[in-house]
Amino acid sequence: MRKMAISFLLVLLLSTGCQTVLPENTVPDCPVAVSGYTEGNDLSDFVGFVTEKSSYIISKYNPSFHKQIKVILYSSVKALHEAQGRDNAPDWSVGNARSNGDIWMVNPYCSSVHDYEEMKKILVHEYTHVVLGSINKAIPTWLNEGIACYEADQNKDAKTVEYVKQQAEASWIPNYWEIDKDHSTGNVYIYARSIVEYILEQYSLESLKRFVLNTDTKKVFGLSKQEFQEGWKKYIIEKY
């Protein structure tokens, strides 16, 4: 009965775009307001997945975050890229967190690259970006992507783990502060999660939160950039 009630609530919230008028500092029941291309399939599970993850993400990084995020869905990756003004963007790029805090993404049933379960994780990924942006709009991309991949449980498949460890053992991993310079390489998505894991396992969540505000490794960890780099490499070799 409880599951039926929850499902009914999600359907009701989705049918109204999850839109509510909230008093200031009130946490919304539904963290996202879905609009755009919502035809065809039931999206209650899609909304339910980010609803389940959102309170945990907020409590970790910004407990004062109370915004209901607008999620605008598109019928295809082509439609999304046209709206973004990125006609030549790759087909795997199916969503992004906008500077105004909205999320634009392809309807989870309409991607030619990602399956439905992956699309649910991508929504959590983009949601994490919005929460992090509420703390520091100038957060470096490599750290932003690392935390988003970690919270959405992405890029820890066996193939990626093996590749990252091989690169570390051969001393071929790029400098952490440079992995986001060329997005076409995919390096920022391949490596960034491991940086976050290194910080959480070798230091603490509080250290990570301080790092989000200021990526000066000397101030946060008492290490130079190169010492942090070597510690990260050692962590990968030993733990991956």
Secondary structure, DSSP 8 states (H G I E B T S, - for coil): -HHHHHHHHHHHHHHTTT-----TT---SSSEEEEES--SS--HHHHHHHHHHHHHHHHHH-TT----EEEEEESSHHHHHHHHT-TT--TT--EEE-TTS-EEEE-TT--SSS-HHHHHHHHHHHHHHHHHHTT-TT--HHHHHHHHHHHTT-S-SHHHHHHHHHHHHTT----GGGTTS-GGG-HHHHHHHHHHHHHHHHS-HHHHHHHHH---HHHHHS--HHHHHHHHHHHHHHH-
